[in-house]
Amino acid sequence: MTADRADFGILSVDEVTARIDGLLRVDPVLASLRVRGEIVDFKRHTSGHVYFTIGGQRSRLAAVLFRSDAASVVTWPQKGDEVIVEGRIAVYPDRGLYQLYARRLHPLGKGAQARARAETERRLAEEGVFDNRLKRPFPLFPAKIVVVTSPTGAALQDVIKVASQRFPQCELVLSPCLVQGLEAPPSIVRAIARARSVAGAEAILLVRGGGSRDDLNPFDDERVVRAVRLASLPLMTGLGHEVDRTLADLAADGAAPTPSAAAERLLPDRYALLAQAGQMGARLQSSLARHLDRSRTAMEDLERRALMALRRQILQPLSERLEESAARLGRVFSVHLDRSRRDLASLAGRLQILSPLVPLSRGYAACTDDGGSPLRGAADLTEGMVLHLRFLDARAQARVESVQPLLSLNAKEE
């Protein structure tokens, strides 16, 4: 009985280890936590995994960063760097140890942060993330812009103020996110991704108000930098510092030193546009007037040259041909006129010969009866008949007393 009781509750090493691991896994704090400490040692294995230890004032914690997560942590960690490690606590059964399974390291302190930033910049530059040839142009007159920032920050109010003054026609759509702290990078990435679902959006403004240089660390995070480069719309940054530039600024399509400056660069000034439109209208009117003057002058010159060509090539040859034809016609007319005159003179001579007035001029008289019929011989005469006589210069009447026929020349010859 005693032996049975003694055997009851005995666990194997594997069972104990599994039980401890199960207890660690169900603890919500240990399942996902951030641990702050100083790197005591840091080793990179040929497999690509990274093994390191972080220490506190009285204890140490072993940690491992697997190759898939170690790609973003290549060279910057050094012994003595203070870091924040994201991950979970679990048992490493092969050695019966608990350790921190890390997912990400965040440097603390200016030296470590500078090395981490330089390493990330070098790697992304080699990939071409900052290549100027990838920069996209911004719309000239955006109708809708997605603003990625904190909903309670001053940056949003700065953007709203500038937009209302410069180009109130543009609609601003807020995609809220955290802009500082360890939770800021994934929040910013999600906010940038949400811009893709905003219908009609033409650009993105990623802005943050002023603060210390450490406040800008989320915008040097590799996740944020890649999200900026891969944004669905042209993206302008305005991250609140005049001097410092973040890696997000380098990856963005455009960068301004402050939120207000970013809004000013992205939104046109309506008053300047009106003035420019007026100037363009005046220049257009002046240009149109000059064009009309040149066109009028050119048309007048063309008309003058056309008239000269018309005179030289058409009218002058036609005039010369007309003059030549008129001369030929005159000569032909003169020839025909001379000929007609001669014919007329010939006809006049012949008519003169045949004219009844010719015998009258030689002393003869024309004799007709009362009806005006000519009397040609004795057969036409009767005694007592009235004769009408026509002389060259007078008319007379006579009465036939007697008719005595004369022998004709032919009769005499017979």
PLY file of the C-alpha trace (Angstrom):
ply
format ascii 1.0
element vertex 414
property float x
property float y
property float z
element edge 413
property int vertex1
property int vertex2
end_header
0.00 0.00 0.00
2.80 2.36 0.91
4.71 1.55 -2.27
1.68 2.20 -4.40
1.19 5.53 -2.75
4.81 6.38 -3.27
4.60 5.55 -7.00
1.48 7.67 -7.44
2.30 11.14 -8.83
5.74 10.28 -10.10
6.43 12.16 -13.37
9.04 11.59 -15.97
11.48 14.32 -16.91
9.63 14.85 -20.19
6.33 15.17 -18.37
7.72 17.72 -15.95
9.22 19.69 -18.79
5.99 19.57 -20.80
3.99 20.63 -17.73
6.25 23.61 -17.10
6.13 24.54 -20.79
2.33 24.29 -20.73
2.17 26.58 -17.71
4.37 29.11 -19.46
2.31 28.98 -22.63
-1.00 29.68 -20.89
0.40 32.68 -19.07
-0.80 35.68 -21.21
2.09 37.84 -20.08
4.81 35.28 -20.85
3.16 34.29 -24.14
3.78 37.74 -25.58
6.01 40.16 -23.74
8.71 42.76 -24.07
11.79 42.46 -21.94
14.23 45.27 -21.32
17.83 44.43 -20.53
21.48 44.70 -21.50
23.11 42.38 -24.01
25.60 40.28 -22.07
26.74 38.14 -24.99
25.69 37.88 -28.63
26.59 35.02 -31.00
25.60 34.30 -34.57
25.50 30.66 -35.57
26.37 29.42 -39.06
22.76 28.27 -39.35
21.67 31.91 -39.30
20.18 31.75 -35.79
21.31 34.26 -33.19
21.88 33.28 -29.55
22.27 35.96 -26.93
21.77 36.73 -23.26
20.25 39.79 -21.71
20.89 40.70 -18.13
19.30 42.71 -15.42
20.78 43.85 -12.13
20.66 40.36 -10.53
19.60 37.88 -13.22
20.10 36.84 -16.77
17.79 35.54 -19.47
18.87 33.35 -22.36
17.32 34.21 -25.73
17.32 32.97 -29.28
16.43 34.79 -32.50
15.73 32.38 -35.33
17.08 32.96 -38.80
13.75 34.16 -40.26
13.61 36.97 -37.68
17.35 37.59 -37.51
17.43 38.92 -41.09
16.53 42.38 -39.79
19.19 42.24 -37.06
22.45 41.61 -38.85
25.33 43.48 -37.23
24.17 46.32 -35.05
23.77 44.56 -31.61
26.87 44.65 -29.43
27.68 43.68 -25.91
26.56 46.35 -23.52
23.71 47.61 -25.71
20.47 48.14 -23.87
17.59 46.65 -25.84
13.94 45.75 -25.69
13.24 42.23 -26.91
9.82 41.19 -28.15
8.96 37.51 -27.91
7.66 34.74 -25.66
9.00 32.65 -22.79
9.07 28.89 -23.38
11.03 25.83 -22.32
13.97 24.50 -24.32
13.38 20.80 -23.54
16.75 19.52 -24.76
18.49 21.33 -21.90
15.59 21.75 -19.51
15.97 25.52 -19.60
13.48 28.25 -20.13
14.47 30.96 -22.58
13.17 33.93 -24.48
12.19 33.15 -28.05
12.70 36.58 -29.60
10.89 37.99 -32.61
12.39 41.47 -32.71
15.06 43.57 -31.03
14.65 47.30 -30.40
17.82 49.24 -29.60
17.90 51.72 -26.71
20.53 54.37 -26.41
21.83 56.61 -29.16
24.75 54.41 -30.15
22.73 51.27 -30.67
19.92 53.18 -32.38
22.38 54.84 -34.75
23.98 51.50 -35.66
20.58 49.87 -36.18
19.39 52.74 -38.31
22.57 52.74 -40.42
22.34 49.00 -40.95
18.70 49.17 -41.99
19.40 52.09 -44.33
22.32 50.29 -45.98
20.33 47.10 -46.53
17.26 48.89 -47.89
19.41 51.08 -50.12
21.03 47.98 -51.60
17.54 46.68 -52.35
16.67 49.96 -54.15
13.96 51.04 -51.69
15.28 54.63 -51.78
15.81 54.77 -55.56
14.62 58.13 -56.89
13.39 56.44 -60.03
10.63 54.85 -57.95
9.26 58.22 -56.84
5.72 58.86 -58.06
4.33 62.29 -58.99
1.63 63.85 -56.84
-1.69 65.04 -58.30
-1.81 68.73 -59.15
-5.30 69.23 -57.75
-6.09 66.36 -55.35
-9.76 65.87 -54.58
-9.24 63.42 -51.68
-6.24 62.72 -49.42
-5.77 60.07 -46.74
-4.06 61.47 -43.62
-2.18 58.84 -41.61
-1.52 60.14 -38.09
-2.75 60.15 -34.53
-6.35 61.36 -34.26
-5.49 63.35 -31.11
-2.19 64.87 -32.24
-1.48 68.45 -33.26
-0.30 67.26 -36.69
-3.86 66.49 -37.79
-5.04 69.95 -36.77
-2.13 71.52 -38.66
-3.08 69.63 -41.82
-6.77 70.56 -41.47
-5.89 74.23 -41.01
-3.59 74.36 -44.02
-6.09 72.48 -46.20
-8.96 74.83 -45.27
-6.84 77.86 -46.13
-5.17 76.64 -49.29
-7.50 74.16 -50.99
-10.78 73.51 -49.14
-12.09 71.58 -52.15
-9.90 68.65 -51.09
-11.51 66.07 -48.79
-9.37 64.76 -45.93
-9.89 61.17 -44.76
-8.22 60.15 -41.49
-6.60 56.73 -41.20
-5.71 56.74 -37.47
-2.61 55.15 -35.98
-0.13 55.37 -33.14
2.90 57.54 -33.91
5.21 56.68 -30.99
6.13 53.68 -28.89
6.78 50.07 -29.70
3.23 49.55 -30.97
3.53 52.41 -33.45
5.25 50.60 -36.39
2.57 47.91 -36.94
-0.14 50.51 -36.34
1.37 52.79 -38.99
1.69 49.91 -41.43
-1.99 49.02 -40.98
-3.06 52.66 -41.40
-1.12 52.99 -44.66
-2.66 49.76 -45.94
-6.17 51.06 -45.16
-5.65 53.89 -47.64
-6.06 51.37 -50.44
-9.74 50.96 -49.52
-10.55 54.69 -49.60
-12.45 55.23 -52.84
-11.27 58.20 -54.89
-8.18 58.88 -52.75
-5.25 60.29 -54.72
-2.44 60.66 -52.17
-1.37 59.86 -48.60
-0.04 62.24 -45.95
2.01 60.53 -43.22
2.53 63.17 -40.52
3.61 63.52 -36.93
4.09 66.57 -34.72
7.31 67.75 -33.13
9.19 65.93 -30.39
12.57 64.42 -29.58
14.60 62.45 -32.11
13.72 59.26 -30.21
10.06 59.94 -30.96
10.85 59.40 -34.64
12.23 55.88 -34.16
9.01 54.22 -35.41
9.60 55.91 -38.78
13.03 54.27 -39.03
11.46 50.86 -38.50
11.96 48.59 -41.50
8.29 47.59 -41.54
7.19 51.21 -41.80
9.82 52.06 -44.43
8.71 49.19 -46.66
5.04 50.09 -46.18
5.80 53.67 -47.26
7.60 52.47 -50.39
4.84 49.98 -51.26
1.93 52.33 -50.50
-0.91 52.12 -53.00
-0.86 55.91 -53.53
1.86 58.58 -53.76
2.91 59.30 -50.18
4.19 62.54 -48.64
5.80 62.61 -45.19
5.83 65.47 -42.71
7.41 64.14 -39.53
7.86 67.23 -37.44
11.60 67.92 -37.52
13.49 70.48 -39.56
16.90 68.75 -39.43
16.47 65.02 -38.87
15.30 62.84 -41.69
13.88 59.39 -41.12
14.19 56.36 -43.35
10.48 56.77 -44.10
11.32 60.22 -45.51
13.90 58.63 -47.82
11.44 55.99 -49.04
8.51 58.37 -49.51
7.60 59.94 -52.85
8.04 63.33 -51.21
9.16 64.61 -47.81
8.60 67.86 -45.94
10.05 68.97 -42.59
6.70 69.50 -40.80
3.05 68.43 -41.16
2.09 71.94 -42.25
4.86 72.02 -44.86
3.77 68.61 -46.16
0.18 69.82 -46.57
1.42 72.98 -48.31
3.51 70.95 -50.74
0.67 68.59 -51.54
-2.19 71.11 -51.75
-2.19 74.03 -54.20
-2.91 77.56 -53.01
-6.32 78.52 -54.39
-5.49 82.25 -54.29
-2.25 81.66 -56.13
-4.19 79.55 -58.64
-6.69 82.37 -59.17
-3.87 84.87 -59.63
-2.09 82.49 -61.96
-5.30 81.94 -63.91
-5.71 85.70 -64.25
-2.14 86.07 -65.44
-2.57 83.21 -67.85
-5.77 84.78 -69.14
-4.02 88.11 -69.67
-1.08 86.40 -71.38
-3.48 84.37 -73.49
-5.38 87.48 -74.50
-2.15 89.30 -75.31
-0.85 86.30 -77.21
-4.13 86.02 -79.08
-4.00 89.70 -80.00
-0.42 89.34 -81.25
-1.41 86.23 -83.15
-4.34 88.04 -84.75
-2.11 90.97 -85.68
0.44 88.63 -87.22
-2.31 86.74 -88.99
-3.86 89.96 -90.28
-0.47 91.19 -91.49
0.24 87.82 -93.06
-3.16 87.81 -94.78
-2.63 91.34 -96.09
0.81 90.38 -97.35
-0.63 87.21 -98.85
-3.42 89.21 -100.48
-0.90 91.70 -101.85
1.28 88.96 -103.23
-1.75 87.18 -104.62
-2.87 90.35 -106.42
0.63 90.89 -107.74
0.76 87.29 -108.91
-2.72 87.65 -110.38
-1.68 90.74 -112.28
1.66 89.31 -113.34
0.58 85.80 -114.20
-3.04 86.22 -115.31
-4.23 89.78 -115.83
-1.12 91.08 -117.56
-0.94 88.16 -120.03
-4.70 88.47 -120.62
-4.36 92.23 -121.11
-1.53 91.72 -123.57
-3.52 89.05 -125.38
-6.56 91.33 -125.37
-4.55 94.21 -126.77
-3.07 91.91 -129.37
-6.51 90.56 -130.22
-7.91 94.08 -130.37
-5.09 95.09 -132.68
-5.70 92.06 -134.87
-9.45 92.78 -134.80
-8.79 96.39 -135.73
-6.66 95.34 -138.63
-9.24 92.81 -139.80
-11.99 95.39 -139.35
-10.02 97.93 -141.35
-9.50 95.43 -144.13
-13.20 94.53 -144.15
-14.17 98.19 -143.90
-11.99 99.11 -146.86
-13.41 96.21 -148.79
-16.98 97.21 -147.87
-16.28 100.78 -148.87
-15.02 99.66 -152.24
-18.02 97.37 -152.67
-20.32 100.17 -151.61
-18.67 102.55 -154.03
-19.02 99.96 -156.79
-22.66 99.42 -155.91
-23.25 103.15 -155.73
-21.75 103.55 -159.17
-23.88 100.78 -160.54
-26.93 102.20 -158.75
-26.15 105.59 -160.13
-26.15 104.13 -163.60
-29.52 102.45 -162.98
-31.11 105.45 -161.25
-34.14 106.93 -163.06
-32.88 110.35 -162.11
-29.94 110.03 -164.42
-32.04 110.29 -167.63
-33.95 113.13 -166.03
-30.74 115.00 -165.58
-30.14 114.72 -169.28
-33.45 116.42 -170.17
-35.83 113.51 -170.15
-39.08 113.28 -168.17
-40.83 110.35 -166.49
-44.50 109.92 -167.47
-47.14 108.18 -165.28
-50.96 107.91 -165.29
-53.29 108.98 -162.53
-52.48 105.80 -160.58
-48.72 106.41 -160.73
-48.10 103.60 -163.20
-45.39 104.36 -165.68
-46.44 104.87 -169.30
-44.04 103.03 -171.53
-45.49 103.46 -175.01
-48.35 104.35 -177.30
-50.34 101.38 -176.18
-50.65 102.96 -172.75
-51.95 106.28 -174.13
-55.48 107.39 -175.01
-56.76 110.70 -176.24
-57.80 113.05 -173.47
-55.81 111.13 -170.92
-54.06 113.20 -168.22
-50.34 112.61 -168.04
-48.23 113.22 -164.98
-44.73 114.32 -165.88
-41.72 114.20 -163.59
-38.72 116.26 -164.41
-35.48 116.40 -162.49
-36.50 119.56 -160.70
-40.32 119.84 -161.27
-43.65 118.05 -161.81
-46.22 118.86 -164.53
-49.50 117.61 -165.99
-50.49 117.36 -169.68
-53.45 116.10 -171.62
-53.18 113.83 -174.69
-54.64 115.49 -177.70
-53.73 112.74 -180.14
-51.64 109.61 -180.27
-49.37 109.01 -183.28
-47.36 105.77 -183.01
-43.80 105.84 -184.34
-42.11 103.12 -186.26
-39.61 101.13 -184.14
-36.02 100.84 -185.17
-36.63 97.24 -185.80
-39.47 98.07 -188.19
-37.30 100.50 -190.02
-34.69 97.95 -190.48
-37.25 95.54 -191.83
0 1
1 2
2 3
3 4
4 5
5 6
6 7
7 8
8 9
9 10
10 11
11 12
12 13
13 14
14 15
15 16
16 17
17 18
18 19
19 20
20 21
21 22
22 23
23 24
24 25
25 26
26 27
27 28
28 29
29 30
30 31
31 32
32 33
33 34
34 35
35 36
36 37
37 38
38 39
39 40
40 41
41 42
42 43
43 44
44 45
45 46
46 47
47 48
48 49
49 50
50 51
51 52
52 53
53 54
54 55
55 56
56 57
57 58
58 59
59 60
60 61
61 62
62 63
63 64
64 65
65 66
66 67
67 68
68 69
69 70
70 71
71 72
72 73
73 74
74 75
75 76
76 77
77 78
78 79
79 80
80 81
81 82
82 83
83 84
84 85
85 86
86 87
87 88
88 89
89 90
90 91
91 92
92 93
93 94
94 95
95 96
96 97
97 98
98 99
99 100
100 101
101 102
102 103
103 104
104 105
105 106
106 107
107 108
108 109
109 110
110 111
111 112
112 113
113 114
114 115
115 116
116 117
117 118
118 119
119 120
120 121
121 122
122 123
123 124
124 125
125 126
126 127
127 128
128 129
129 130
130 131
131 132
132 133
133 134
134 135
135 136
136 137
137 138
138 139
139 140
140 141
141 142
142 143
143 144
144 145
145 146
146 147
147 148
148 149
149 150
150 151
151 152
152 153
153 154
154 155
155 156
156 157
157 158
158 159
159 160
160 161
161 162
162 163
163 164
164 165
165 166
166 167
167 168
168 169
169 170
170 171
171 172
172 173
173 174
174 175
175 176
176 177
177 178
178 179
179 180
180 181
181 182
182 183
183 184
184 185
185 186
186 187
187 188
188 189
189 190
190 191
191 192
192 193
193 194
194 195
195 196
196 197
197 198
198 199
199 200
200 201
201 202
202 203
203 204
204 205
205 206
206 207
207 208
208 209
209 210
210 211
211 212
212 213
213 214
214 215
215 216
216 217
217 218
218 219
219 220
220 221
221 222
222 223
223 224
224 225
225 226
226 227
227 228
228 229
229 230
230 231
231 232
232 233
233 234
234 235
235 236
236 237
237 238
238 239
239 240
240 241
241 242
242 243
243 244
244 245
245 246
246 247
247 248
248 249
249 250
250 251
251 252
252 253
253 254
254 255
255 256
256 257
257 258
258 259
259 260
260 261
261 262
262 263
263 264
264 265
265 266
266 267
267 268
268 269
269 270
270 271
271 272
272 273
273 274
274 275
275 276
276 277
277 278
278 279
279 280
280 281
281 282
282 283
283 284
284 285
285 286
286 287
287 288
288 289
289 290
290 291
291 292
292 293
293 294
294 295
295 296
296 297
297 298
298 299
299 300
300 301
301 302
302 303
303 304
304 305
305 306
306 307
307 308
308 309
309 310
310 311
311 312
312 313
313 314
314 315
315 316
316 317
317 318
318 319
319 320
320 321
321 322
322 323
323 324
324 325
325 326
326 327
327 328
328 329
329 330
330 331
331 332
332 333
333 334
334 335
335 336
336 337
337 338
338 339
339 340
340 341
341 342
342 343
343 344
344 345
345 346
346 347
347 348
348 349
349 350
350 351
351 352
352 353
353 354
354 355
355 356
356 357
357 358
358 359
359 360
360 361
361 362
362 363
363 364
364 365
365 366
366 367
367 368
368 369
369 370
370 371
371 372
372 373
373 374
374 375
375 376
376 377
377 378
378 379
379 380
380 381
381 382
382 383
383 384
384 385
385 386
386 387
387 388
388 389
389 390
390 391
391 392
392 393
393 394
394 395
395 396
396 397
397 398
398 399
399 400
400 401
401 402
402 403
403 404
404 405
405 406
406 407
407 408
408 409
409 410
410 411
411 412
412 413
